[in-house]
């Protein structure tokens, strides 16, 4: 009932997210010395899956926000000291969220189209530009946004710069209305001569593209795939339960071979999706950047979840078309997984290039 109500109102449940913090889930990627469990990417993906099984809006909010728990690994001692109480511990404890800002009106998977700039003036970065489709930026408890900026035009170097919420020149636009995942906060944000200290660069300055490709995209796609898998599981559960109870022509509809075939397809796709996701997540936990594996699972699992949602609606018949039906909400929620964090077409391009390279190496 909670997920359905949040779908109707579009309101984020801050108390529910805080409960995740009390359970230690928001600190799952944080080092133990910072109060986290350091459980790794596979554990992180499993939490995303289970949350999304109940409510995809909560799953994607958690997916983005919880990655901030791993921030201390990329910080200098000076940054850790400066941000411990305001930006780091609150995110780890689930008292705050954070946002990552890569996508722009004219640049998504094509990072070379990024136009947001940061120019160093004395001891400050001056940021100008816009980002769009940014998850969590407008939440009341969003502590900061990590912005990918072009900092060196000649070498096309990017830097990741932290901008705390409330910084002058940083404007958060009204919440975007979406087809689904309605209680997940999505905004356009603007930077107009926004000034932050020079120390706010995270990681090596000018090498942000490496972070985008090897961390943000690879792990982000595993997270989105996990969200898709959770929704897929919910569709399978609902379809199987309904088919075993609904009677038509004097029989439970699960006895009809065509219905059985739909549900078996959902189950097989679900198992394959999990195996692909688990493999990619384990590679991350081993310190690798599974770009190809992440593309495979993003492509397969997201397509499979969308098929599952369609089949689940079909199994439910007219009931599946009603707003109050769980699979109706999931049918809308799941559509974004083939768009966010790289479209299905981009995943095919990545795989085609990788396979072409491998064939040349083999020859």
Residue pairs with C-beta under 8 A, 6 or more apart in sequence:
2 13
2 16
2 55
3 54
3 55
3 57
3 58
3 329
4 324
4 326
4 329
6 12
6 13
6 55
6 57
6 182
6 183
7 57
7 180
7 182
7 183
7 329
7 333
9 183
10 175
10 177
10 182
10 183
11 183
12 57
12 61
12 139
12 183
12 184
12 185
13 58
13 183
14 139
14 140
14 141
16 58
17 26
17 58
17 61
17 62
17 65
17 94
17 97
17 141
18 94
18 95
19 94
20 26
20 51
20 62
20 94
21 27
21 93
21 94
21 95
22 94
24 36
24 37
25 47
25 62
25 66
25 94
26 62
26 65
26 66
26 69
26 91
26 92
26 93
26 94
27 34
27 35
27 36
27 37
27 66
27 69
27 92
27 93
27 94
28 36
28 37
28 39
28 43
28 44
28 47
28 66
28 69
29 36
29 38
29 39
29 40
29 41
29 44
29 66
29 67
29 69
29 70
30 36
30 37
30 38
30 69
30 70
30 72
30 92
31 38
31 70
31 72
31 73
32 38
34 69
34 72
34 88
34 89
34 92
35 89
35 92
35 93
36 69
36 92
37 43
40 281
40 284
40 285
41 219
41 222
41 281
41 282
41 284
41 285
42 278
42 281
42 282
42 284
42 285
44 66
44 223
44 281
45 222
45 223
45 225
45 226
45 277
45 278
45 281
46 226
47 62
47 66
48 59
48 62
48 63
48 223
48 226
48 227
48 230
49 59
49 226
49 227
49 229
49 230
49 233
50 230
51 58
51 59
51 62
51 230
52 58
52 59
52 60
52 226
52 227
52 228
52 229
52 230
52 231
52 234
53 59
53 230
53 231
53 233
53 234
54 230
54 234
55 183
56 180
56 181
56 184
56 227
56 230
56 231
56 330
56 333
56 334
57 181
57 182
57 183
57 184
57 333
58 183
58 184
59 226
59 227
59 230
60 135
60 181
60 184
60 224
60 227
60 340
61 97
61 135
61 136
61 139
61 183
61 184
61 185
63 220
63 223
63 224
63 226
63 227
64 97
64 98
64 99
64 100
64 135
64 136
64 223
65 91
65 97
65 98
65 136
67 98
67 100
67 219
67 223
68 91
68 97
68 98
68 143
68 146
69 91
69 92
71 87
71 88
71 91
71 202
72 80
72 88
74 202
74 203
75 83
75 202
76 199
78 199
79 199
79 202
80 88
82 199
83 162
86 143
86 164
87 96
87 98
87 143
87 144
87 162
87 164
89 95
90 96
90 141
90 143
91 97
91 98
91 143
95 141
96 141
96 142
96 143
97 136
97 139
97 141
97 142
97 143
98 136
98 142
98 143
98 144
98 145
98 146
99 134
99 135
99 136
99 137
99 142
99 144
99 145
99 146
100 134
100 135
100 145
100 146
100 148
100 216
101 131
101 134
101 137
101 145
101 146
101 147
101 148
101 189
102 108
102 111
102 114
102 131
102 148
102 212
102 216
103 131
103 132
103 133
103 134
104 113
104 114
104 115
104 116
104 129
104 130
104 131
104 132
105 130
105 132
105 188
106 113
106 115
107 113
107 114
107 115
108 342
109 342
109 343
109 346
111 148
111 158
111 209
111 212
111 213
112 156
114 148
114 149
114 150
114 158
115 129
115 150
116 127
116 128
116 129
116 130
116 131
116 147
116 148
116 149
116 150
116 191
117 127
117 128
117 129
117 149
117 150
117 151
117 153
118 125
118 126
118 127
118 147
118 149
118 150
118 151
118 159
118 161
119 125
119 126
119 151
120 126
120 151
120 198
122 198
123 197
123 198
124 195
124 196
124 197
124 198
125 149
125 151
125 161
125 195
125 196
125 197
125 198
125 200
125 201
126 193
126 194
126 195
127 147
127 149
127 161
127 163
127 169
127 191
127 193
127 194
127 195
127 196
128 191
128 192
128 193
128 194
129 149
129 190
129 191
130 188
130 189
130 190
130 191
131 147
131 188
131 189
132 188
132 189
133 176
133 186
133 188
133 340
134 145
134 186
134 187
134 188
134 189
135 184
135 185
135 186
136 142
136 185
137 145
137 172
137 185
137 187
137 189
138 172
138 175
138 185
138 187
139 185
142 165
143 164
143 165
144 162
144 163
144 164
144 165
145 162
145 163
145 165
145 170
145 189
146 160
146 161
146 162
146 163
146 202
147 160
147 161
147 162
147 163
147 191
148 158
148 159
148 160
148 208
148 212
149 158
149 159
149 160
149 161
149 208
150 156
150 157
150 158
151 157
151 158
151 159
151 205
151 206
151 208
152 206
155 206
156 209
157 205
157 206
157 207
157 208
157 209
158 206
158 207
158 208
158 209
158 212
159 201
159 203
159 205
159 206
159 207
159 208
160 201
160 202
160 203
160 208
160 211
161 196
161 200
161 201
161 202
162 196
162 200
162 202
163 170
163 191
163 194
163 196
163 200
164 196
165 172
167 194
167 195
167 196
168 194
168 195
169 191
169 192
169 193
169 194
169 195
170 189
170 190
170 191
170 194
171 189
171 190
171 191
171 192
172 187
172 189
173 187
173 188
173 189
173 190
174 187
175 185
175 186
175 187
176 186
176 187
176 188
178 184
178 186
178 336
179 332
179 335
179 336
180 329
180 332
180 333
180 334
180 335
180 336
181 333
181 336
203 211
213 289
213 291
214 289
214 291
215 289
217 291
217 294
217 341
217 342
218 280
218 284
218 289
218 290
218 291
218 294
219 284
219 294
220 341
220 342
221 294
221 295
221 297
221 298
221 341
221 342
221 347
222 277
222 280
222 281
222 284
222 290
222 294
222 297
222 298
223 341
224 298
224 302
224 337
224 340
224 341
225 273
225 276
225 277
225 280
225 294
225 297
225 298
225 301
225 302
225 337
226 277
227 337
228 273
228 301
228 302
228 304
228 305
228 306
228 334
228 337
229 270
229 273
229 274
229 277
229 301
229 305
231 305
231 308
231 309
231 330
231 333
231 334
231 337
232 266
232 269
232 270
232 273
232 301
232 304
232 305
232 308
232 309
232 334
233 270
234 326
234 327
234 330
235 266
235 305
235 308
235 309
235 311
235 312
235 327
235 330
236 263
236 266
236 267
236 270
236 308
236 312
238 312
238 316
238 326
238 327
239 262
239 263
239 266
239 308
239 311
239 312
239 315
239 316
239 327
240 254
240 263
242 315
242 316
242 319
243 252
243 253
243 254
243 259
243 263
243 315
244 252
244 254
245 252
246 252
246 253
247 253
253 259
253 315
254 260
254 263
259 315
262 311
262 314
262 315
263 311
263 315
265 307
265 311
266 307
266 308
266 311
266 312
269 300
269 304
269 307
269 308
270 304
270 308
272 300
272 304
273 297
273 300
273 301
273 304
273 305
276 293
276 296
276 297
276 300
276 301
277 297
277 301
279 290
279 293
279 297
280 290
280 293
280 294
280 296
280 297
283 290
283 293
284 290
291 350
291 354
292 350
292 351
292 354
295 342
295 347
295 350
295 351
295 354
296 347
296 351
298 341
298 342
298 344
298 347
299 344
299 347
299 348
299 351
302 337
302 338
302 344
303 338
303 344
305 334
305 337
306 334
306 335
306 337
306 338
309 327
309 330
309 331
309 334
310 331
312 320
312 327
312 330
312 331
313 320
313 321
313 327
313 328
313 331
314 320
316 325
316 327
319 325
320 327
320 328
320 331
321 328
322 328
323 329
338 344
342 350
